Amino acid sequence: MADDATLRERLRHVYWIGGGSGAGKSTVAAAMADRYGLRLYETDEAMPDHARRTSAEEAPYLHEFMSMTMDERWLDRSPEVMFETFHWFRGEGFHLIVEDLLAMPREQGIVVEGFRLLPSLVAPLLADRSRAVWLLPSPEFRAYAVVKRAKATNRPGFLDQTSDPERAARNLAVRERHFVERLSKETRELGLRALTVDAAVDEDASIRCVSEHFGLS
């Protein structure tokens, strides 16, 4: 991997949208890609490929997670342990996101989105700090978004594969709250932009706010 100064220059055409689950990152990024002619890179979609491209030595938490049953992942550990040991929250595989971005043509701007974009990892790559934003859902809004997404897909979620989906969902909600608190703290300490998303902020408002922050509107 090149040094930070070289990476900042090579990634100058990238717009970064991180944040917690259920905050509308995918919706905002897709709308911006369509509206401004940007290439869209969804880090969630790359996770299976990135898992295959890592070894247990490179990503020990990821490979331990992959070996667990669904109950071991979501029921047998406390939400705090789930948060502290979740591989993507620890930045495992982030270098593969960077590798993917570097392999794409630089002539077209890229909007990259996903919860894996941790502020502490993205910050050293920013030539312009206005090119990154984190969307932070309130707990109530995330719960609403999860239900809305489940109804839209009309199929069981991964928590339904556990022996106690309701308790697994509660554990996941606590884990996600810890993650959003961490993102809020990191963005504040690093002087990066974070936007709180709740029921008072609709999708159009989020798209408008992010576009204005990026200087695209």
N, C-alpha and C positions, 0 to 999 in steps of 0.2 A: 504494500500500500504506500502511496506517495505521502510526502509530508503534508501537514495541515495547510500551509500556504498554497501549495500546488493544488490540493483538493478543493480549497475554497474557490480558486479560479476555474477549475474544471467543472465545478458544480454551480457556478454562478447563475445558470439558466433554470435551476430547480426551485420550485415552491414547495414548502414543507407544511403539511397539516397533520399534527398529532393530536392526542387527547384520549379521553376515556371512552369506553364502549357505550354506544347509544347516544353519542353527542351529535351525530349527523355528519361525521367526517366524510364518509363515502358519498353521501348526497351532495355535499358542498363541492368536493373535489370533482365529481362527475359533471356537475353543472358548470364549473369553471373551465374544465377541459373542453366542453362543448361550446361554451360562450366565447372563449378566448383562443381557441385553436391550440390548446396544450395537449401534450401526450399525458395519459393517465397511467400511473403506476400504483397499484393497490398492494400494499405489503402483506395483507391477509392472504391474498391469492398466492403469494410466493412462499408461504410457510411450508407446505409439503416439499417443495423443491429445495428450500433451504435446509430443511431437516435432513434430506437425503445427502446434501453436500457437506454435512458436518460429521465429525467423528466424536466419539465419546470423550476423547481427550480435549478437543476444542470446546465442546458444549456438554459438560457433564450433567447439568441440570435438565437440559432438553432430553438427553438419552435416558436419564432416570425416569422422567415423566412419561416418556414413550413406553417404558416397560411396565408401568402401573396399570391396574384395572381401573375402571371408572369409579368404583367406590373408593379405592385408594387415592385417587386424584381429588375427589370432591366431597368425601364423607369422613374418611379416616384421619384427616389432618385438620388442625384448626385453621380458620381463615388467615390468621397471622402467619403461620408456617406456609400456607399456600401462597401468600403474597411474597414472602421473603425468598421462596425457592422457585418461583415461576420463572422459567428460563428466559422468556422474551422480556420480562421486567428487569432481568439482570443484564440485558444487552447481548445475550448470546445470539449469534447469527446476524448482528447488525452490519458487520463488515460485508456480508453478502448482499445486503440492500445497496450499499455503496458500490460494490462491484457491478451490480446490475445497472445502476444509474450511469456509471462510467462507460458501460458498453453501449449505451444508447446514443444516437446522433445528437450533437450539440446544437444543431441548427434550429431545432424546435424546443420550445420551453416544455418542462415536465412538471406536473403537479403530482407529488407523492403523498400518500395518506396512510395512516394506520397508527394503532396504539404503540407499535414497536418503536416509534420515533421519539425516543426519550430525549428530553431537553439537554441533558448533560452530554449526550452523544452527538446531537445535531449542532449544538452551539459552535464547536470548533470548525464546522464545515461551512459556516455562513460568512460569505463576503459582505452580505447586506442583511442585517438582522430583521429588516422588514419583510424578508422572504420566508419567515416561519411564524406559525401561529398554532396554539393548542386550544382545542375546544373541550371544556370541562363541564360535563353534565351534572346537574343537581341529582341527588339520589332519587327524588320523586320523578324527575324527567327520564332518568335512565330506566326506571321500572316501567314507565309508560311506553318508552320506546321498545323495550324488550317484548312486551305484550303485543304491541302493534306489529312488530316484525314477525312474531310467531303466527299471528293471524294472517299476515300477508303471504307467508310461505306455506301455511296450512300443512306443516309437517312437524313431527316431534323434534325437540332440540336435543343437544348432547346430554343435558342433565337428565333427560328421561331414560337414559341408558343406565342410570344408577338405581340402587334399590330403594332410595328415598329422595325422589326429585325435589320435594318441597324443602327438605333440609339442605340439600345440595344447592338449591337456589338461594337460600339464606346465606350459606357460606360464601357463595360467589358474590353476593351483594356486598358483604362485609369486605371481602378481598378487593373488590372494585372501588369501594370507598377509600380504602387505604391507598390504592393506586392514584386516584384523583387527588387526594391530599398531597401525595408525593409530587405529582405534576404541578400542582399549585405552588408548592414550596420551591421546587426547582426553577420554574419559570420566573418566579419573583426574585430569587437570589441571582439568577443569571441575566436579569433585565430583559426577558423575552415576553412576547405578548401572549396572554391567555384570555379567552372569552368564556364566560359562564353561560351555559345553555340551560334554559328552563322552559316552563310552559308559556312564558310570556314572549319567548323568542321563536318565531316560526322559521321555516326553512329559507324563505326569501330573505329574511332579515340576516340570517347567518351568512348566506351567500354574499349579500351586499356588504356586510361588515368585513368579511375576509377579503373580498375583492378590493375594497377600499384600503385595507391594511397593506395589501400587496401592491397597491398603486396601479391596479388594472382597470379601475372604473373612473 
